Amino acid sequence: MKTHAYLIVAHNEPKALQLLVSVLDDPRNHIYIHIDEKSKHLFVKDEIVAICSFSKITFIPSIKVYWSGYSQIQVTLNLLHAAISNKHRYYHLISGVDLPLKSQDELHLFFQENDGDEFVSGTKVTTWKTSTRFRYYHYEKLVAAIDRKILRKLRYLLSALQRLFFIDRTRGTDLVFYMGGNWFSITHDFASYLMERKEFIRKTFNYGFFNDEILMPTLLFNSPFKNNVSKKMNLRYVDWKRGNPYIWQEKDYEELTSKDLYFARKFSYEKHPEIMEKLKRKLLASSEKG
């Protein structure tokens, strides 16, 4: 049986995580969870484990994760490292406030029919503003000390200063850089390819700014797997026009269920539990019919 690995990054909303685990619970899935060290007191692991009747569930050691920093990439690598020895067919990176939009039967059928495709979004980086993310040095520990809005402005100032001193961390590399969503669904073969390049990833993307959105598309589009990229991109439905991103509500149910996409973010059980419960009922009912 070709199993799937769900790699979950959680830092808040324990009830949302519990609901997510309940709809992923399936004998064809192994669930791997990282809980941010800064907020692990919010979560009771035994309660999460008790939800699963069919899936295996693994918690990986917690680290502190900072907004925009390399720690976001490190968590992804840690999750992949934990999962890859089990040789799953697909690895799905999602957050603890995401939900699938299709039942597990529908999801497994889709990936069976598209076996070998890599589901990653990305477009070539063409502007200096975006290239500042990886071309110059940024320090994630500043995030804990400085307001995010101030940090964004300071980042461009520090980048401009580094440019004056001819600093360019990409000098000497033949990589073509891409940017896209940091969430993905990838094959075991490509996951193995990534794990073989952990030291290269650290050297290239450490001290960056939101380089988790640069890493996956850049490595993929510069690899032998580039011709396997699906036209469906990363299969995620995220609305950046109405929010940062927009938090789905009950009134969005028809919009969510009519999309030819397979995952959505962002949800909040604390603010809008109704939409999450409604989607759960639909997903579990579909599984029972299947």
Backbone bond lengths (Angstrom), bond angles and torsions (degrees), N, CA, C in turn:
res aa  C-N    CA-C-N  psi(-1)  N-CA   C-N-CA  omega(-1)  CA-C   N-CA-C  phi
1 M - - - 1.464 - - 1.536 109.63 -
2 K 1.326 116.65 130.10 1.455 121.50 179.12 1.522 109.20 -83.20
3 T 1.314 116.00 108.63 1.456 120.27 -177.24 1.529 111.13 -90.97
4 H 1.322 114.40 159.88 1.459 121.44 177.49 1.515 109.52 -116.52
5 A 1.318 116.05 145.33 1.461 122.25 176.32 1.524 109.10 -106.42
6 Y 1.316 116.40 125.08 1.461 121.48 172.98 1.522 107.59 -101.46
7 L 1.322 115.64 117.58 1.459 122.53 -177.41 1.531 107.28 -103.45
8 I 1.318 116.17 108.53 1.468 120.78 -171.90 1.524 110.77 -108.14
9 V 1.328 115.42 127.49 1.461 122.77 175.60 1.529 107.29 -105.44
10 A 1.334 116.66 113.85 1.474 120.93 -175.74 1.522 110.54 -122.80
11 H 1.336 115.62 141.06 1.466 118.75 176.20 1.522 112.77 -140.71
12 N 1.323 117.68 -7.76 1.463 120.58 177.74 1.529 108.44 -158.90
13 E 1.300 117.18 -173.48 1.467 123.12 174.31 1.548 113.06 52.85
14 P 1.329 117.81 66.18 1.464 119.88 -179.60 1.530 114.24 -59.46
15 K 1.327 117.99 -33.74 1.472 119.86 179.48 1.527 110.95 -70.10
16 A 1.320 116.78 -34.26 1.462 120.09 176.21 1.527 110.04 -65.25
17 L 1.335 116.98 -40.88 1.461 120.77 178.23 1.525 110.83 -63.68
18 Q 1.325 116.94 -41.56 1.460 120.02 179.27 1.524 111.18 -62.42
19 L 1.324 116.52 -41.57 1.462 119.17 179.33 1.522 110.30 -66.70
20 L 1.317 116.90 -41.38 1.467 120.48 177.77 1.524 110.79 -58.51
21 V 1.318 117.10 -46.42 1.462 120.95 179.62 1.528 110.70 -60.99
22 S 1.319 116.96 -37.57 1.471 120.10 -178.48 1.522 112.46 -64.27
23 V 1.342 118.25 -32.57 1.468 119.72 179.78 1.531 112.29 -87.63
24 L 1.319 116.80 -12.84 1.468 120.74 175.39 1.521 112.01 -92.37
25 D 1.316 116.78 -11.15 1.466 121.41 -175.26 1.525 110.79 -64.56
26 D 1.332 115.12 108.25 1.460 121.34 -173.96 1.531 106.92 -160.69
27 P 1.337 118.62 140.44 1.476 119.87 -177.93 1.525 113.88 -61.98
28 R 1.335 116.88 -15.74 1.467 120.37 179.25 1.519 112.75 -88.09
29 N 1.335 117.20 1.05 1.460 121.85 -176.09 1.516 112.02 -119.29
30 H 1.324 115.00 145.50 1.467 122.21 168.85 1.522 105.23 -121.68
31 I 1.323 116.70 124.97 1.461 122.14 -174.67 1.529 109.67 -103.04
32 Y 1.328 116.11 124.39 1.463 122.61 177.80 1.526 107.55 -113.94
33 I 1.318 116.81 131.28 1.469 120.40 -174.05 1.515 110.84 -127.77
34 H 1.332 115.59 133.04 1.461 121.29 167.99 1.517 108.36 -113.87
35 I 1.331 115.67 128.09 1.459 121.85 176.48 1.523 108.01 -110.88
36 D 1.315 115.93 126.94 1.467 121.57 -178.69 1.530 110.11 -53.52
37 E 1.333 115.68 131.01 1.458 121.31 179.38 1.528 111.69 -54.87
38 K 1.334 116.79 -32.94 1.464 121.16 -176.04 1.527 112.54 -71.15
39 S 1.337 117.12 -20.54 1.474 118.96 -175.20 1.529 112.89 -129.53
40 K 1.339 117.20 17.30 1.463 118.34 -176.33 1.520 113.03 -66.56
41 H 1.349 117.26 -17.67 1.464 120.57 177.04 1.532 112.02 -65.79
42 L 1.334 117.43 -16.52 1.466 121.31 -179.21 1.530 111.96 -78.96
43 F 1.321 117.24 -19.33 1.458 121.58 -170.24 1.534 111.15 -110.25
44 V 1.322 115.49 140.64 1.465 121.78 174.20 1.523 107.04 -111.31
45 K 1.325 116.52 105.93 1.460 120.51 -173.70 1.524 112.58 -60.38
46 D 1.324 117.14 -38.21 1.467 120.03 -179.09 1.525 111.83 -61.14
47 E 1.327 116.25 -34.70 1.467 120.23 178.66 1.535 110.62 -68.06
48 I 1.307 116.26 -37.07 1.466 120.47 179.06 1.523 110.22 -69.78
49 V 1.324 116.90 -44.04 1.462 121.33 179.42 1.532 110.43 -61.76
50 A 1.324 116.47 -37.99 1.468 120.81 -177.54 1.522 112.51 -64.51
51 I 1.317 117.04 -21.54 1.464 121.07 -179.68 1.519 111.02 -69.49
52 C 1.328 116.47 -32.14 1.460 121.09 -172.68 1.526 112.11 -83.71
53 S 1.310 115.51 121.58 1.462 121.64 174.14 1.519 111.56 -101.99
54 F 1.333 116.66 -21.53 1.466 120.76 -173.03 1.520 113.38 -124.58
55 S 1.320 118.36 -40.46 1.463 121.60 -176.50 1.514 111.91 -78.39
56 K 1.320 115.54 146.90 1.454 120.10 166.01 1.526 107.01 -77.55
57 I 1.316 116.35 147.51 1.461 119.50 -179.24 1.520 108.79 -135.04
58 T 1.323 116.27 132.45 1.454 122.64 -177.61 1.521 109.42 -130.70
59 F 1.327 116.59 127.78 1.457 121.44 172.95 1.524 107.89 -98.52
60 I 1.314 116.81 127.85 1.458 119.19 177.51 1.533 108.35 -93.76
61 P 1.331 117.86 158.60 1.472 120.78 -178.95 1.530 111.78 -56.00
62 S 1.316 114.96 139.40 1.468 120.82 -177.18 1.520 111.80 -81.35
63 I 1.321 115.58 142.17 1.457 122.37 168.82 1.520 108.05 -128.04
64 K 1.315 116.91 164.71 1.457 120.65 176.06 1.529 108.83 -79.62
65 V 1.320 115.73 127.07 1.463 121.16 -178.45 1.525 108.86 -111.57
66 Y 1.325 115.45 128.70 1.461 120.50 -178.13 1.525 110.91 -114.53
67 W 1.307 114.68 139.25 1.464 123.45 177.37 1.524 109.53 -51.14
68 S 1.325 116.76 127.56 1.470 125.73 173.75 1.523 114.37 77.66
69 G 1.340 118.46 -6.56 1.451 119.77 -171.31 1.519 115.65 -94.54
70 Y 1.327 114.95 175.39 1.463 121.23 -179.48 1.519 111.33 -64.34
71 S 1.316 117.81 -23.49 1.465 121.07 179.20 1.524 111.19 -56.94
72 Q 1.333 118.03 -27.65 1.463 120.71 177.03 1.532 110.54 -67.65
73 I 1.315 116.71 -37.51 1.465 120.60 175.37 1.529 109.91 -70.24
74 Q 1.336 116.64 -40.99 1.461 120.57 -178.12 1.524 111.22 -60.10
75 V 1.316 117.23 -40.20 1.467 120.94 178.03 1.524 110.53 -61.81
76 T 1.320 117.08 -43.49 1.468 120.91 178.24 1.526 110.65 -59.80
77 L 1.320 116.58 -46.18 1.460 120.46 179.29 1.531 111.40 -64.43
78 N 1.327 116.50 -38.76 1.466 120.14 179.29 1.526 111.25 -64.60
79 L 1.319 116.53 -40.27 1.459 120.37 178.26 1.529 110.91 -65.82
80 L 1.324 115.88 -44.64 1.469 119.48 178.12 1.522 111.17 -62.98
81 H 1.311 116.49 -39.92 1.463 120.57 179.34 1.525 110.69 -61.33
82 A 1.329 116.90 -41.09 1.461 121.10 179.92 1.525 111.54 -67.63
83 A 1.326 116.74 -33.55 1.467 120.63 -172.46 1.518 114.16 -90.30
84 I 1.315 116.80 -28.56 1.462 119.66 -166.23 1.534 113.08 -67.59
85 S 1.322 117.80 -27.43 1.466 119.49 -179.40 1.523 111.96 -65.81
86 N 1.328 116.32 -19.27 1.470 120.54 178.87 1.525 113.03 -89.37
87 K 1.330 116.42 -1.56 1.466 122.82 172.72 1.534 112.97 51.11
88 H 1.314 115.12 57.95 1.464 120.57 175.04 1.524 109.81 -73.68
89 R 1.313 116.50 156.79 1.464 118.87 179.70 1.522 110.75 -74.21
90 Y 1.342 116.96 -42.46 1.464 120.68 178.87 1.522 109.83 -131.94
91 Y 1.349 113.61 150.45 1.460 122.15 178.12 1.530 107.23 -123.13
92 H 1.328 116.12 121.22 1.465 121.62 -176.29 1.526 109.07 -113.04
93 L 1.324 117.32 114.52 1.459 120.56 175.51 1.523 108.96 -89.97
94 I 1.329 116.04 121.47 1.461 121.41 178.43 1.526 108.66 -138.46
95 S 1.309 116.38 164.06 1.459 119.77 176.55 1.528 109.38 -95.63
96 G 1.318 115.72 168.69 1.459 120.42 179.56 1.506 113.90 -71.95
97 V 1.331 117.34 -4.99 1.465 120.35 177.14 1.531 110.51 -117.43
98 D 1.328 116.11 27.53 1.464 122.56 173.02 1.523 109.32 -101.49
99 L 1.330 115.30 166.17 1.462 120.97 171.28 1.526 109.17 -144.73
100 P 1.319 117.46 147.12 1.466 119.17 168.99 1.524 108.89 -71.54
101 L 1.316 116.14 152.98 1.467 121.00 176.96 1.521 111.42 -104.08
102 K 1.323 116.26 -5.13 1.465 121.73 179.50 1.528 108.49 -124.35
103 S 1.319 116.24 156.43 1.455 120.59 176.28 1.523 109.93 -69.00
104 Q 1.315 116.65 165.86 1.459 119.60 179.15 1.527 111.85 -64.48
105 D 1.321 117.94 -34.78 1.468 119.67 175.46 1.525 110.65 -61.46
106 E 1.327 116.45 -43.44 1.468 120.61 179.75 1.527 110.94 -66.80
107 L 1.318 116.62 -41.60 1.458 120.50 179.74 1.526 111.88 -63.45
108 H 1.311 116.61 -47.79 1.469 119.19 -178.18 1.528 111.57 -66.56
109 L 1.325 116.77 -35.49 1.459 119.69 177.07 1.521 110.72 -65.61
110 F 1.332 116.45 -42.98 1.466 120.52 179.71 1.526 111.01 -60.07
111 F 1.328 117.44 -46.88 1.460 119.96 -177.72 1.523 111.47 -72.29
112 Q 1.300 117.12 -26.49 1.468 120.01 173.60 1.522 110.48 -67.75
113 E 1.330 116.22 -41.31 1.462 120.68 -179.61 1.523 112.17 -73.25
114 N 1.318 117.07 -22.88 1.465 121.58 -179.75 1.525 111.15 -115.74
115 D 1.308 115.42 30.91 1.456 122.04 -175.68 1.536 111.16 -57.15
116 G 1.307 115.77 128.78 1.464 120.94 179.99 1.518 113.65 101.68
117 D 1.321 117.76 -17.19 1.464 120.63 177.93 1.525 110.25 -75.37
118 E 1.331 115.26 148.13 1.461 121.56 175.98 1.531 108.02 -107.30
119 F 1.324 116.00 128.44 1.461 120.68 -175.08 1.528 109.45 -107.92
120 V 1.326 113.28 89.68 1.465 122.90 -177.12 1.520 107.26 -138.97
121 S 1.323 117.00 139.79 1.463 119.67 177.94 1.525 109.42 -102.03
122 G 1.344 116.20 147.17 1.451 118.38 178.63 1.515 113.43 179.54
123 T 1.312 115.97 144.67 1.462 122.89 173.64 1.527 107.70 -132.72
124 K 1.315 115.79 153.05 1.460 121.24 -175.54 1.537 110.50 -64.43
125 V 1.321 116.14 137.67 1.463 121.84 176.64 1.527 108.64 -75.06
126 T 1.322 116.55 123.10 1.473 120.65 -176.23 1.524 113.50 -124.58
127 T 1.334 118.46 -4.03 1.469 120.21 -176.04 1.526 111.13 -118.89
128 W 1.338 115.96 150.28 1.459 120.95 177.12 1.517 110.62 -62.14
129 K 1.332 116.95 -38.33 1.463 121.20 -177.99 1.522 110.86 -56.75
130 T 1.322 117.21 -45.90 1.460 120.19 179.58 1.520 110.89 -72.00
131 S 1.319 116.83 -37.17 1.472 119.73 -177.49 1.522 112.49 -67.23
132 T 1.338 117.49 -18.35 1.469 119.21 177.43 1.525 110.98 -62.04
133 R 1.312 117.34 -20.46 1.469 120.53 -179.83 1.526 112.19 -60.54
134 F 1.329 115.98 -38.33 1.466 119.66 -174.99 1.518 113.66 -119.39
135 R 1.312 117.72 -11.73 1.470 120.37 -175.91 1.525 112.27 -82.18
136 Y 1.360 116.14 -28.08 1.461 120.63 -175.83 1.523 110.77 -122.62
137 Y 1.320 115.45 169.34 1.465 121.64 -176.95 1.537 110.68 -85.17
138 H 1.322 114.66 133.59 1.466 122.25 174.04 1.530 107.09 -133.69
139 Y 1.312 116.24 152.38 1.464 119.36 -173.98 1.523 109.84 -124.02
140 E 1.342 115.33 114.16 1.463 119.75 -172.35 1.523 112.67 -66.54
141 K 1.325 118.34 -22.93 1.457 118.89 -179.57 1.531 112.31 -68.28
142 L 1.343 115.90 -17.18 1.466 119.02 174.30 1.523 110.81 -64.49
143 V 1.342 116.07 -25.29 1.465 120.88 -178.56 1.516 111.36 -60.12
144 A 1.337 116.25 -37.43 1.458 120.60 -178.29 1.517 112.06 -73.30
145 A 1.341 116.48 -18.47 1.459 119.54 -174.09 1.523 114.17 -108.64
146 I 1.339 117.71 -18.74 1.463 121.06 -173.75 1.517 110.67 -125.52
147 D 1.323 116.00 141.49 1.465 121.08 176.43 1.533 109.97 -57.60
148 R 1.343 116.29 141.87 1.466 120.46 -174.79 1.519 112.88 -60.00
149 K 1.338 118.16 -39.63 1.462 120.92 -179.54 1.528 110.65 -64.65
150 I 1.322 116.33 -40.61 1.465 120.56 177.65 1.525 109.64 -67.17
151 L 1.340 115.58 -39.91 1.459 119.81 -178.70 1.519 111.97 -61.83
152 R 1.327 117.22 -39.48 1.469 120.55 179.37 1.531 110.32 -59.60
153 K 1.334 116.42 -44.88 1.459 119.78 -179.56 1.529 110.71 -68.32
154 L 1.325 115.61 -40.60 1.457 120.25 179.91 1.523 110.94 -64.43
155 R 1.318 116.36 -34.14 1.463 121.03 -179.26 1.527 111.46 -59.50
156 Y 1.336 116.97 -44.45 1.463 119.59 -179.55 1.525 111.57 -68.74
157 L 1.327 116.59 -34.24 1.466 120.40 177.40 1.522 109.91 -65.00
158 L 1.347 116.33 -46.22 1.460 120.12 179.69 1.525 111.34 -65.68
159 S 1.323 116.66 -34.49 1.462 120.79 177.81 1.522 110.73 -66.23
160 A 1.335 116.26 -42.82 1.463 120.48 179.74 1.529 110.87 -63.87
161 L 1.333 116.56 -38.45 1.464 120.32 178.31 1.529 110.70 -65.02
162 Q 1.326 116.12 -42.26 1.464 119.81 178.92 1.527 110.91 -64.62
163 R 1.327 115.49 -34.89 1.462 119.57 178.31 1.527 110.41 -64.39
164 L 1.341 116.72 -37.55 1.464 121.12 178.97 1.532 111.33 -62.83
165 F 1.337 115.34 -30.80 1.459 120.34 -179.64 1.530 111.81 -95.19
166 F 1.340 115.47 15.68 1.469 122.90 174.66 1.539 113.05 61.00
167 I 1.304 115.51 29.35 1.465 119.31 174.65 1.524 108.65 -79.79
168 D 1.298 116.60 131.06 1.466 121.99 176.97 1.525 108.02 -153.51
169 R 1.308 116.56 102.99 1.459 120.98 -175.23 1.529 112.53 -68.30
170 T 1.336 117.41 -13.59 1.465 120.74 -179.53 1.524 112.33 -92.12
171 R 1.331 117.11 -3.38 1.457 120.20 -178.36 1.530 109.87 -61.73
172 G 1.305 115.56 129.14 1.455 120.02 179.24 1.518 114.46 94.89
173 T 1.329 117.47 -8.15 1.458 119.84 177.97 1.515 110.08 -97.80
174 D 1.324 116.68 149.72 1.458 120.33 176.96 1.532 111.16 -104.51
175 L 1.338 115.58 14.21 1.462 119.74 177.78 1.522 110.89 -66.43
176 V 1.327 116.01 140.65 1.462 121.75 166.74 1.531 105.35 -100.31
177 F 1.317 117.63 122.67 1.460 120.90 -172.29 1.527 111.37 -90.45
178 Y 1.329 113.99 142.19 1.461 122.53 179.49 1.528 108.88 -128.68
179 M 1.327 115.74 157.69 1.458 120.73 176.12 1.525 109.40 -131.64
180 G 1.326 116.74 141.32 1.464 121.22 178.50 1.512 110.12 -166.98
181 G 1.328 116.64 -165.38 1.450 120.43 177.96 1.521 110.78 -68.76
182 N 1.336 116.13 147.48 1.461 119.06 179.07 1.526 112.51 -84.63
183 W 1.330 118.06 -8.11 1.461 122.65 179.25 1.532 109.08 -89.22
184 F 1.316 117.18 144.02 1.463 119.01 -172.55 1.519 111.51 -154.13
185 S 1.335 114.92 166.87 1.467 124.37 167.37 1.519 105.96 -134.41
186 I 1.323 116.06 111.20 1.467 120.59 -174.05 1.530 111.46 -127.80
187 T 1.324 114.91 158.91 1.461 121.39 -178.71 1.531 111.11 -79.17
188 H 1.318 114.80 165.97 1.462 120.00 176.71 1.524 111.14 -62.05
189 D 1.323 116.69 -38.55 1.468 119.69 -178.38 1.523 111.61 -62.24
190 F 1.324 116.68 -44.06 1.462 118.60 179.87 1.525 110.95 -72.57
191 A 1.328 117.54 -35.98 1.469 120.55 175.68 1.526 110.40 -59.67
192 S 1.335 116.97 -40.79 1.473 121.54 177.92 1.525 110.47 -64.38
193 Y 1.322 116.17 -40.16 1.470 122.09 178.03 1.536 109.82 -59.22
194 L 1.330 116.72 -41.74 1.465 121.19 178.65 1.522 111.29 -64.62
195 M 1.323 116.18 -45.70 1.461 120.51 -176.91 1.530 111.92 -63.11
196 E 1.311 116.83 -29.21 1.466 120.43 177.85 1.527 111.64 -72.72
197 R 1.331 117.34 -11.16 1.465 122.48 -175.40 1.529 112.41 -117.97
198 K 1.331 116.74 25.79 1.465 120.04 -176.71 1.529 112.53 -60.49
199 E 1.326 117.48 -40.51 1.462 119.49 -179.09 1.528 110.90 -69.88
200 F 1.324 117.22 -38.63 1.459 121.11 175.90 1.536 110.15 -62.89
201 I 1.316 116.39 -41.33 1.466 121.07 178.91 1.519 110.39 -61.61
202 R 1.329 116.55 -44.82 1.467 119.93 -179.83 1.531 111.19 -61.48
203 K 1.321 117.00 -46.45 1.461 120.16 -178.27 1.523 112.13 -65.58
204 T 1.332 116.69 -35.96 1.461 121.17 -174.55 1.520 113.01 -82.43
205 F 1.318 117.00 -35.86 1.466 119.58 -169.59 1.522 114.69 -113.90
206 N 1.346 117.57 -5.70 1.459 118.69 175.41 1.529 109.32 -68.40
207 Y 1.300 116.59 156.74 1.467 123.04 -177.87 1.527 111.63 58.68
208 G 1.328 116.08 35.31 1.459 120.17 177.59 1.520 111.16 -110.51
209 F 1.312 115.13 -178.50 1.466 121.37 -179.74 1.525 107.92 -123.16
210 F 1.322 117.42 114.66 1.462 123.41 -176.19 1.525 111.60 51.36
211 N 1.310 116.07 41.52 1.460 119.33 178.61 1.522 112.58 -75.62
212 D 1.331 117.39 -5.33 1.464 119.09 172.03 1.527 110.39 -65.06
213 E 1.342 116.77 -22.72 1.467 120.97 176.61 1.529 111.89 -87.61
214 I 1.318 116.85 -5.87 1.464 122.77 179.01 1.526 110.43 -103.22
215 L 1.311 116.04 -38.59 1.467 122.12 -171.97 1.522 114.34 -53.28
216 M 1.325 117.63 -61.05 1.458 120.43 -169.48 1.532 112.70 -64.33
217 P 1.349 119.45 -51.25 1.467 117.65 179.18 1.521 113.37 -64.57
218 T 1.337 118.11 -34.32 1.459 120.60 179.79 1.523 111.10 -65.90
219 L 1.333 116.95 -47.56 1.467 119.77 179.51 1.520 111.00 -64.64
220 L 1.319 116.71 -39.03 1.462 120.17 -177.34 1.526 111.73 -68.94
221 F 1.324 117.24 -49.51 1.466 120.62 -175.28 1.535 112.71 -74.24
222 N 1.335 117.21 -9.62 1.460 120.93 173.87 1.525 111.82 -105.19
223 S 1.326 116.80 15.67 1.460 121.18 -174.12 1.525 111.32 -117.39
224 P 1.330 117.44 170.24 1.467 120.59 174.86 1.532 112.97 -64.33
225 F 1.342 117.09 -9.86 1.462 121.23 -178.58 1.530 113.06 -90.84
226 K 1.332 117.13 2.82 1.460 120.38 -173.12 1.530 113.24 -61.26
227 N 1.318 117.17 -28.21 1.466 119.73 179.65 1.523 113.11 -80.45
228 N 1.322 115.96 -3.47 1.462 120.22 179.90 1.525 112.86 -97.56
229 V 1.340 117.00 3.28 1.464 120.11 -177.93 1.520 109.90 -68.79
230 S 1.332 115.78 128.64 1.458 120.81 -179.47 1.524 111.42 -75.13
231 K 1.320 116.09 146.43 1.466 121.15 174.72 1.528 111.30 -68.70
232 K 1.329 115.96 -15.49 1.469 120.06 178.23 1.526 111.96 -81.64
233 M 1.319 115.94 3.24 1.467 123.00 178.69 1.531 110.37 57.01
234 N 1.351 118.93 -129.34 1.466 118.04 -172.84 1.531 113.93 -99.67
235 L 1.327 117.55 7.25 1.477 122.96 172.93 1.522 113.45 69.31
236 R 1.337 117.78 10.07 1.467 120.85 -176.56 1.524 111.58 -100.27
237 Y 1.324 115.20 143.61 1.457 120.91 176.18 1.524 108.04 -111.15
238 V 1.335 115.17 109.29 1.456 122.29 -179.21 1.522 107.72 -131.88
239 D 1.321 117.17 130.78 1.464 121.78 -177.84 1.529 109.56 -106.19
240 W 1.340 115.37 107.45 1.461 121.02 178.95 1.525 112.09 -94.38
241 K 1.324 117.60 -5.22 1.463 120.63 -178.07 1.523 111.57 -80.47
242 R 1.318 117.23 -36.83 1.470 121.36 -177.22 1.526 113.32 -98.31
243 G 1.317 117.54 -2.28 1.460 119.79 -178.60 1.510 111.15 -169.55
244 N 1.334 116.08 -168.29 1.459 120.28 -173.84 1.548 111.81 -133.52
245 P 1.359 119.41 56.09 1.467 125.24 -6.55 1.528 111.54 -86.64
246 Y 1.321 115.51 176.64 1.456 123.15 179.37 1.530 110.28 -64.84
247 I 1.345 115.96 140.27 1.466 121.27 176.95 1.518 108.39 -96.74
248 W 1.321 116.42 120.62 1.455 121.49 -174.54 1.528 111.91 -66.63
249 Q 1.356 114.82 143.66 1.459 122.10 -178.81 1.527 109.96 -123.89
250 E 1.320 115.63 172.10 1.460 120.03 -177.23 1.525 111.73 -59.77
251 K 1.323 117.58 -34.57 1.466 121.43 -179.32 1.528 112.31 -65.70
252 D 1.325 117.04 -12.37 1.464 121.59 -179.05 1.526 112.74 -94.36
253 Y 1.327 117.32 5.99 1.468 120.87 -173.88 1.527 112.43 -55.79
254 E 1.311 117.68 -49.13 1.462 120.65 -178.13 1.527 111.04 -64.47
255 E 1.316 116.40 -38.27 1.462 120.52 178.64 1.530 110.44 -62.52
256 L 1.320 116.19 -43.53 1.458 120.32 -178.46 1.528 112.12 -68.45
257 T 1.302 116.75 -42.81 1.469 119.87 -174.24 1.529 112.82 -80.17
258 S 1.325 117.48 -12.74 1.469 119.78 -179.96 1.524 112.41 -92.70
259 K 1.319 117.52 -7.44 1.454 121.56 -176.53 1.528 111.41 -79.07
260 D 1.325 115.57 143.80 1.459 121.17 175.35 1.530 108.85 -88.61
261 L 1.326 114.82 52.64 1.456 122.53 178.94 1.529 107.84 -130.01
262 Y 1.320 116.18 165.65 1.461 118.69 -167.40 1.516 115.21 -116.13
263 F 1.338 117.41 -14.50 1.460 121.35 176.56 1.528 108.25 -141.97
264 A 1.331 116.17 155.39 1.464 119.97 176.86 1.524 109.36 -140.88
265 R 1.298 115.35 149.98 1.443 123.04 170.89 1.527 106.86 -149.09
266 K 1.289 117.37 143.34 1.435 128.84 26.51 1.530 108.50 -128.64
267 F 1.330 115.47 145.63 1.460 121.54 178.55 1.526 109.37 -117.19
268 S 1.329 115.25 161.27 1.466 120.76 175.16 1.520 108.86 -142.47
269 Y 1.326 115.87 114.32 1.468 118.75 178.32 1.527 109.96 -71.75
270 E 1.308 117.60 -27.79 1.461 120.98 -179.77 1.527 111.60 -69.89
271 K 1.338 117.01 -37.24 1.464 120.69 -176.78 1.525 112.88 -96.50
272 H 1.320 117.27 -40.61 1.468 121.25 -175.06 1.530 110.81 -137.22
273 P 1.342 116.94 69.68 1.469 118.94 -179.28 1.525 113.35 -67.81
274 E 1.362 117.22 -25.09 1.462 120.90 -174.09 1.521 112.13 -59.79
275 I 1.335 117.73 -44.05 1.459 120.15 -177.30 1.528 110.61 -67.14
276 M 1.312 117.41 -36.11 1.457 120.49 179.56 1.526 111.11 -68.85
277 E 1.321 116.41 -42.25 1.468 119.97 179.18 1.526 110.99 -67.05
278 K 1.324 116.34 -37.24 1.465 120.46 -179.68 1.527 110.69 -66.81
279 L 1.315 116.77 -43.19 1.467 120.43 177.19 1.527 110.93 -65.99
280 K 1.324 116.96 -38.10 1.461 120.25 177.61 1.524 110.96 -59.62
281 R 1.320 116.90 -46.48 1.464 120.15 179.73 1.523 111.15 -59.56
282 K 1.331 116.18 -42.03 1.458 120.34 179.76 1.527 111.27 -64.81
283 L 1.320 116.57 -46.19 1.462 120.86 -176.46 1.530 111.84 -65.98
284 L 1.313 116.94 -41.78 1.456 120.03 -178.92 1.529 111.03 -73.12
285 A 1.330 117.22 -34.36 1.466 120.44 177.29 1.524 109.75 -65.71
286 S 1.334 116.73 -39.31 1.463 121.25 178.26 1.522 110.98 -63.42
287 S 1.339 115.76 -39.19 1.455 119.84 -179.90 1.532 111.16 -66.28
288 E 1.332 116.00 -38.89 1.464 120.42 -179.92 1.520 110.48 -65.24
289 K 1.341 115.67 -38.06 1.472 119.08 178.82 1.512 110.68 -66.48
290 G 1.389 113.60 -37.92 1.462 117.78 -179.26 1.513 111.94 -67.03
